[in-house]
Amino acid sequence: MKKQFDKVVERRGTYCTQWDYIEDRFGEKNILPFSISDMDFQTPVAIRNRIKEWTDHGVFGYTRWNNSDYKNAIVTWYKKRHDADIVSEWIIYSPSVIYSISQLIALLTRKNDAIVMQTPAYDAFFKTIKQSERKLIKNPLLYEDGYYKIDWIDLEKKLAKSESKVFLLCNPHNPTGRVWRREEIIKIVKLCDCYGVKVISDDIHMDIIYRENKYIPIINVASELNNVFICTSGSKTFNTPSLGGSYVIIPDHKVRSKYLSLMKDRDGLGSAPIFGMVALIEGYNYAEYWVDELRKYLYQNMEIVYDYLKKELPLLHFSIPESTYLAWIDASKLNASNKKIQDYLVHVGKVGIMSGEVYGETEKFLRMNIGCPKEKLYDGLEKLKFSVNHMLNA
């Protein structure tokens, strides 16, 4: 299995966002990318074989996502992997997680209502809230000794505001990699219930968890299920984002009905991409072993980053995250602006690593996607070192 993850697959020339369109993000073509959060690994062979069978069938008509195979795969996965009891009727197909979030915001809030969100945060959240004409209220996470904690006093203060209608949770958290503990999720739910705030939880990284850490779906601890919503997908788990599709878990039947109406009747999205649906069914039913091996490999990559930076670039501080394949690196001791750091990375080291500024972090952080073969990772770390040393010696 390790050989599969070590295998270098040429992605250039495949309309690949990370490789073919790197210039759009960094302004330069020929750089080694560690940016957008997909992986450089081939999807599990079980999924690939199933897609080949479907391709050979050769008829690609409209597809009904509301079927027992699709929903049962999700129900079984949640029970088996996360000890969660999902009712199949709660599950609704969605074209993407961000689509789900924007639709729920539209259904649960009004123009100029506020969305409370922990920062730093996935950059698409900022855009979605702004384009929805809602107000963003930030609840900055506390950063202490390489570890992020919730500022509970600040969170309660923000939730207590009359304009606050939704708390947008990211569980596990992107970009910090925190996996929220059961007691933390319980406390979030209690605070939100107290102040009449609904919780939308983006759980797309739920299957990439390390060591003893455990993902807790918010529905496992919610006292009032109608107040919580989960937006997620198998795309991070099996590296299938280009196949399309995600799903949203909506226990509240009234909101579920309105969501379906918007998606099908207003937006014309009643039919799902067949390959995305087949990939999810096959992955959840037959590729659990692959996910377990993937997590081992990714954790080894995190250890490589930790050891390398500690030895070669001690000014960069890095703590191995509890989840995700995103290394969140503290570069504040470089005493350089985000712009200067990016200039040296892109134009000197020829490496594309995301600036923490993208995620609302004004301090100097880097987000490095380590979902790749070790050969690429070592190459990227060498380029990072080359960039930093040239900057310090300039």
C-alpha positions in Angstrom: 0.0 0.0 0.0 2.9 2.4 0.8 4.1 2.1 -2.8 0.8 3.5 -4.0 1.3 6.7 -2.0 5.0 6.9 -3.0 4.0 6.7 -6.7 4.6 10.0 -8.5 1.7 10.7 -10.9 2.2 13.4 -13.5 -0.7 15.8 -13.1 0.4 18.5 -15.5 -1.7 18.6 -18.6 -4.9 17.3 -16.9 -6.5 20.8 -16.3 -5.3 20.4 -12.7 -5.9 23.5 -10.6 -2.9 22.9 -8.3 -0.4 22.2 -11.1 -1.6 23.6 -14.4 -3.0 26.8 -13.1 -0.5 27.6 -10.4 0.2 31.0 -12.0 -3.3 32.1 -11.2 -2.5 31.8 -7.5 1.1 32.8 -7.3 1.8 34.8 -10.4 4.5 32.4 -11.7 4.3 29.2 -13.8 7.2 26.9 -13.0 6.9 26.5 -9.3 6.3 23.4 -7.2 2.8 23.6 -5.7 1.6 22.8 -2.2 -1.5 24.9 -2.4 -5.1 23.9 -3.0 -6.3 21.1 -0.8 -6.4 18.1 -3.0 -3.9 15.3 -2.9 -1.4 14.0 -5.5 -2.4 10.4 -4.9 -4.5 8.2 -7.1 -8.0 7.5 -5.7 -8.5 3.9 -4.3 -8.4 1.2 -6.9 -11.9 0.0 -6.0 -13.3 3.4 -7.0 -11.3 3.5 -10.2 -12.4 0.1 -11.2 -16.1 0.9 -10.5 -15.8 4.1 -12.6 -14.2 2.1 -15.5 -17.2 -0.3 -15.4 -19.6 2.6 -15.5 -17.7 4.2 -18.4 -17.8 1.0 -20.3 -21.6 1.0 -19.9 -21.5 4.1 -22.0 -24.8 5.8 -21.2 -24.6 8.9 -19.1 -28.2 10.1 -18.7 -29.7 11.9 -15.7 -29.0 10.4 -12.3 -31.2 10.1 -9.2 -29.2 10.7 -6.0 -32.1 9.9 -3.8 -31.6 6.2 -3.7 -30.9 3.6 -1.0 -27.4 2.7 -2.1 -26.2 6.3 -1.8 -27.9 7.0 1.5 -27.1 3.7 3.1 -23.4 4.0 2.2 -23.4 7.3 4.1 -25.4 6.0 7.1 -23.1 2.9 7.4 -19.9 5.0 7.1 -21.0 7.4 9.9 -22.0 4.5 12.2 -18.9 2.4 11.5 -16.3 5.2 11.5 -17.8 7.8 13.8 -20.3 6.0 15.9 -23.1 8.3 14.7 -26.7 7.4 14.0 -27.7 9.2 10.8 -31.3 8.9 9.6 -31.3 8.4 5.8 -34.1 11.0 5.3 -31.7 13.7 6.7 -29.3 13.2 3.8 -29.5 15.6 0.9 -27.2 15.7 -2.1 -25.4 18.9 -2.8 -23.0 20.0 -5.6 -20.5 21.3 -3.1 -19.9 22.0 0.6 -19.8 25.7 0.0 -23.0 25.6 -1.9 -24.6 23.8 1.1 -23.3 26.4 3.5 -24.5 29.3 1.4 -28.0 27.8 1.0 -28.3 27.2 4.7 -27.2 30.7 5.5 -29.9 31.9 3.1 -32.5 29.7 4.8 -31.6 30.4 8.4 -30.8 34.1 8.3 -31.8 37.4 6.8 -29.9 40.1 5.1 -27.5 41.9 7.5 -27.8 39.1 10.1 -24.5 38.0 11.6 -22.5 34.8 11.2 -20.1 34.0 14.0 -16.9 32.2 12.8 -13.6 31.1 14.4 -10.5 32.6 12.7 -8.2 31.8 11.0 -10.6 30.1 8.6 -11.0 28.6 5.2 -10.9 31.5 2.8 -14.1 30.5 1.0 -16.1 31.2 4.2 -15.2 34.9 4.1 -16.4 35.1 0.5 -19.6 33.2 1.1 -20.7 35.3 4.0 -19.9 38.5 2.1 -21.7 37.5 -1.0 -24.7 36.4 1.1 -24.8 40.0 2.4 -24.4 38.8 5.9 -22.2 40.3 8.6 -19.2 38.4 9.8 -18.4 38.4 13.5 -15.0 36.8 14.2 -14.2 34.7 17.2 -10.4 34.5 17.0 -8.9 31.3 18.2 -6.2 31.6 21.0 -2.8 30.5 19.8 -0.5 29.3 22.7 2.7 27.3 22.2 1.7 26.0 18.8 -1.8 25.0 19.9 -5.1 26.6 19.2 -7.9 26.9 21.8 -11.3 28.5 21.8 -11.7 31.8 23.5 -14.9 30.9 25.3 -15.5 34.3 26.9 -15.2 36.0 23.5 -17.4 33.3 21.8 -20.2 33.8 24.3 -20.1 37.5 24.0 -20.3 37.2 20.2 -23.1 34.6 20.3 -25.1 36.8 22.7 -25.4 39.6 20.2 -29.0 39.9 18.9 -27.8 40.0 15.3 -25.9 36.6 15.6 -28.0 33.9 14.0 -25.6 31.2 12.9 -22.3 29.8 14.2 -20.2 28.5 11.3 -18.1 25.7 12.7 -15.2 23.9 10.9 -14.8 20.4 12.4 -11.9 19.4 12.0 -10.6 22.9 11.7 -9.0 24.2 8.5 -6.3 25.6 8.5 -5.1 24.8 12.1 -5.9 21.1 12.1 -7.7 21.1 15.5 -10.1 18.3 16.2 -12.6 19.7 18.6 -13.0 17.5 21.7 -16.4 16.2 22.8 -16.5 18.6 25.7 -15.8 21.5 23.3 -18.6 20.5 20.9 -21.0 20.1 23.8 -20.1 23.6 25.1 -20.5 25.1 21.7 -24.0 23.5 21.4 -25.0 24.7 24.8 -24.0 28.2 24.1 -25.7 28.3 20.8 -28.9 26.8 22.2 -28.8 29.4 25.0 -28.7 32.3 22.6 -30.9 30.8 19.8 -28.0 30.4 17.3 -28.0 27.6 14.7 -24.8 25.7 14.0 -23.6 24.9 10.5 -20.7 22.5 10.7 -18.3 22.0 7.8 -16.9 18.5 8.4 -15.2 17.8 5.1 -11.9 16.8 6.7 -13.6 14.4 9.1 -11.9 11.2 8.0 -8.3 12.5 8.0 -7.7 12.3 11.8 -4.4 11.3 13.5 -3.5 9.1 16.5 -5.9 9.1 19.4 -7.9 12.1 18.2 -11.6 11.4 17.3 -14.0 13.4 15.2 -17.2 14.1 17.0 -20.2 14.8 14.6 -22.2 17.6 16.2 -25.4 15.6 15.9 -23.8 13.2 18.4 -24.1 15.8 21.2 -26.8 18.1 20.1 -29.8 18.4 22.5 -32.0 19.9 19.8 -31.2 18.2 16.4 -33.2 20.9 14.5 -30.5 23.4 15.4 -27.6 21.7 13.8 -26.5 21.0 10.2 -23.5 19.1 8.8 -22.0 19.9 5.4 -19.5 17.3 4.2 -18.2 15.1 1.4 -16.1 12.1 0.6 -13.9 14.2 -1.7 -11.1 14.9 0.8 -11.3 11.3 2.1 -10.8 9.6 -1.3 -9.3 12.5 -3.3 -12.2 12.8 -5.7 -13.2 16.6 -5.8 -13.3 16.7 -9.6 -15.9 14.0 -9.7 -18.4 16.4 -8.2 -20.9 16.2 -5.3 -21.2 16.4 -1.6 -24.0 16.0 0.9 -25.7 17.9 3.7 -27.3 16.4 6.8 -30.4 18.3 7.8 -32.5 16.8 10.6 -35.1 19.6 10.5 -37.7 18.5 8.0 -38.9 22.1 7.3 -35.4 23.4 6.5 -34.8 20.2 4.5 -37.9 20.7 2.4 -36.9 24.4 1.7 -33.4 23.4 0.9 -34.6 20.8 -1.6 -36.9 23.3 -3.2 -34.1 25.9 -3.7 -31.7 23.3 -5.1 -34.1 21.6 -7.5 -36.7 24.2 -8.4 -34.7 27.4 -8.3 -31.2 26.2 -9.2 -32.1 23.2 -11.3 -29.7 20.8 -9.5 -31.9 17.8 -9.2 -29.5 15.4 -10.9 -26.2 14.3 -9.5 -22.9 13.6 -11.4 -22.9 9.8 -11.7 -19.1 9.4 -11.1 -19.2 11.4 -7.9 -22.1 9.4 -6.6 -20.5 6.1 -7.5 -17.2 7.1 -6.0 -18.8 7.9 -2.7 -20.8 4.6 -2.6 -17.8 2.5 -3.6 -15.4 4.4 -1.2 -17.6 4.2 1.8 -18.5 0.6 1.2 -15.1 -0.9 0.1 -12.2 1.5 0.6 -12.0 1.8 4.4 -8.7 0.1 4.4 -7.3 2.7 2.0 -8.3 5.5 4.3 -6.5 3.9 7.2 -3.3 3.5 5.2 -3.6 7.1 3.9 -3.8 8.4 7.4 -0.6 6.6 8.3 1.2 7.9 5.3 0.1 11.5 5.9 1.1 11.4 9.5 4.6 10.2 8.4 4.7 13.2 6.1 3.8 15.5 9.0 6.6 13.9 11.0 9.0 14.6 8.1 8.0 18.3 8.1 8.4 18.5 11.9 11.8 16.9 11.9 13.1 18.8 8.9 12.0 22.2 10.2 13.4 21.5 13.7 16.8 20.6 12.2 17.1 22.8 9.1 14.8 25.8 9.8 14.5 26.3 13.5 13.0 29.8 13.1 9.9 28.1 11.7 7.7 26.6 14.4 5.5 23.7 13.5 3.3 21.4 15.7 1.9 18.3 14.0 -1.8 18.9 13.7 -4.5 16.6 14.9 -6.1 16.3 11.5 -6.1 17.3 7.8 -3.2 17.1 5.4 -2.4 20.8 5.8 0.8 21.8 7.7 0.2 25.1 9.5 3.6 26.6 9.9 4.4 29.6 12.2 6.9 31.8 10.4 6.6 34.9 12.7 10.2 34.6 13.9 11.4 35.4 10.4 10.5 39.0 11.2 9.4 39.5 7.6 6.1 40.6 6.0 3.8 38.0 4.4 4.6 39.7 1.1 8.3 39.4 1.5 8.1 35.7 2.5 5.9 35.0 -0.5 8.3 36.8 -2.8 11.2 34.7 -1.8 9.2 31.4 -1.8 7.8 32.0 -5.3 10.6 33.9 -7.1 13.7 32.5 -5.4 12.8 29.0 -4.2 10.2 28.4 -6.9 7.7 26.8 -4.4 4.0 27.6 -3.9 3.0 27.5 -0.3 -0.1 29.4 0.8 0.2 32.5 3.0 -1.7 32.5 6.2 -3.0 35.9 5.3 -5.4 34.1 2.9 -7.1 32.6 5.9 -7.5 35.8 7.8 -4.4 35.4 9.8 -2.4 38.6 10.0 0.5 37.0 11.7 3.1 35.2 9.5 1.8 31.7 8.9 2.2 29.3 5.9 -0.2 26.5 4.9 1.5 23.7 3.2 -0.4 20.9 1.6 1.5 17.7 2.4 -0.9 15.3 0.6 1.7 14.1 -1.8 4.5 11.5 -2.3 7.5 11.9 0.0 9.7 12.7 -3.0 7.7 15.8 -3.7 7.6 16.7 0.0 11.3 16.6 0.5 11.8 18.6 -2.7 9.4 21.2 -1.4 11.1 21.4 2.0 14.5 22.0 0.3 13.0 24.8 -1.8 11.5 26.3 1.4 14.9 26.2 3.1 16.5 27.7 0.0 14.0 30.5 0.0 14.2 31.3 3.7 18.0 31.2 3.8 18.3 33.6 0.9 15.9 35.9 2.5 17.8 35.9 5.8 21.1 36.5 4.1 19.9 39.2 1.7 
